[in-house]
Amino acid sequence: MMNPVIKALNFRHACKLFDPGKKIPKEQIDMILTAAHLSPTSFGLEAWKYLVISSDAVKLTLRPACWNQPQITDASHVIVILSKPGLVDPSNEYIKLNFERRGLPQDVTKAYIEKYKHHMETEVFPRMSAYAWCSKQCYIGLANIMTTAASEGIDSCPIEGFEKEWVEKVLNIDTKQYEAAVVVALGYRAKEQPERRRHSIDRVVEYR
């Protein structure tokens, strides 16, 4: 019997043509968002937000900002994953509150905060912006959205082809708090899945 996760991953593909007449039931959308909510983030910061769009009018406004791709308007739902880069600054009060919710002794919490600060200052910020680091976390949620959707027989298409500032403008995003990281369309395929193309597993996996 095939592992259910592998079965879902075999079903999943970047669906380019959705059936606009089919809509995802709310209970399944809620399940998919639960998977996103349960996704891991570095240091457990959860510096993200999931903007779920089902309105045809909003999708129509969003489509030009996403290279005019038909998936935006044909899909049942579009999820714009927003990052919250301001939260991850070591000086932000949120960092302290985030570590305190673990219920650890004060000295241990303080040590964790110092370790976090050191990591961000020596490993993260010299290499990337806070937005880029937060976006990396958002892609974990994206993967779980697509896999959970596939397990329910729901198709998806991850979309990086969009103009960030335009997307934020048409959706009236408060860019002092949030920045668009990635978009994913969800719905039901209008035609059969194309042939899957993957390099051999030996090319991409090495055991030591």
N, C-alpha and C positions, 0 to 999 in steps of 0.2 A: 504493500500500500504506500502510495506516494505521501511524503511529508506534506501537511496542509500548507505550510509556508511556501515550500518549493512549488506546489501546485498553483498557489496564488501568483507567484512570481513568473511562472510560465504563462499564466493568463494575461498578466500585465504587459502592456506595451504603450508607447506614446501614441495615443489615439488622436489622429488628425481629423477624423470625420465622425462627429457625433450625430445621433438622431435627435433633432430638436423637439420632437413630439413626446419623448420619454423623459419623465421626471423622477428623481430619486426620492423615495419616501423619507419623511422627516426622521423616523426612527433610525434609518440607516445613516443619514447625515450625522445625527447625534452620535452614533457609534463611531463613525470615522473621526469626528472631532474629539471624542473621548480618547482614541488612540493617539491623536496629536497631543492632547493634554498630558498624557502619561509618558510622553517621549522624554528621554534624558537630555540634560544640558550640562555643560561644563560647570562645575561647582554648584549645580542645582539652581542656577540663577533664573531660569525661565524668562529671559529677557526677550519676550516675543508676544505677539497677539495674532489671532486668526480672524481675518475679516471675511465672512461668508456672504457671497452675493448670489441671490436667486432672482432678483428683479430683472426682467428683460430690459427695462428702460436703462437701468444702471449698467448692465452688460453692454448695451448698445453704445453708451457713452464711453465705456472703458475700451472697447475694441480698437479704435484708432490708435490709442496709446500702446497697444500690444501688437504693433506691426500689422494691424487690420486682419489678424488671424481669425478664421471662422470658428475655431474652437471656443472662443470667448462668448460668442452669442448663441452657438448651437448647443453648448454644454448645458446640463441641468443646473449645475452650480459652479461657481468660480470662487476659489479661496485665494486671497492675497495674504501671504504671510509677512507680517511686519516685524522688524527687529526694533529693539529699544536700546540703542547703543549708549544713551546717557546713563542707564542704570548700572553699567559695569565699571564705571570709574571707581577706583578703590576708595575715593573720598566720599562717594555717595552714601547717604544714610541707609539706603536700601541694602547695601552690602552687609552692614552690621545687622540689620533686621533679618536678612536672609540666613545668616549663620546662627543667629540667636534662636531661630525657630527649631533648630535641632535639639534644643534643650540640654546642651552640654554645659559643664562648669565654665564660669566666666573666663578663667585663665586659658582654658582650651579654646574657647571661642575666639579670644584675642589672638592666640597663636595661629588659628586658621586664617583669620583676617590678614595677619602679617604675611603668612605664606601666600595667600591670594595676591596681595599687593606686590610681593616680590616676583611672583610668576608673571603678572601682567606687565610689570615694568621691565623685566629682563627677557621674557620669552615672547610675549604677544605684541605689545606696542612697538618694539623695534622692527617688527616684521609686517604689521598690518594695522589698519584703523580699527576702532571699536566697532564700527559698522560691519567691516569685513569679518571680524571675529564672531559677532552676533549672528551674522548671516550663515556662518558655518553651522551654528546651532540650529538655525531655522531649517536647514536641509535635513537634519535628523527627523524633525517633525514631518517634513515633506515626504520622506521615505516611508514613514509609518502611515501617513494618509494614503499613499498609493497602494501599499501592500494590504492594508485593511480594506480599502475599497475593492481591490481585486479579489479578496477572499469572499466578498459579497456579490461577485459577478458584476461589479461596477468598474467602468473604464476610467482612465485618467490620462492627462497630458501635462507634464511639467513644462512650464513656460518661462524661459529666461529672456526671450525676445520681446522686451518691452522698454519703453522710455520711462525711466524711474521718476523723474520729476513730473512728467505729464500724468503718469498714473496717480501719483500723490495729489496732484492738483484736481483731477476729475473726481477723485474719491474724497476730497476735502480732508486729507490726512493732516493732523497736527504734526508737522515735521520737527517741532521742537522735542517731541516725545518719540515719534515713530518714523521709520523709513522702510519703504518697500524692499523686501529681500528677494522674493520669488513668488510666482503665480502658478496655480495648478487648476486645471479644468477637470470637472467630474461629470460623468453621464454614461450613456450607453452607445456603443459602437454602431455605426450605420452600415458597416460592411465587415467582412471577415478580417481577422488579424493578419497582417502581412507576414511573410517568412521572417523568422527571427535570425538576426546575424550577430554572432558573438565569436571572438577569437577563442581558440582552444583554451581550456582551463589550465593546461600546462604552461601556457604563455604568460598567464597573469597571476598564477599562484606558485609560490616557492616555499618549500618546507626546509627548515634547518634544525 
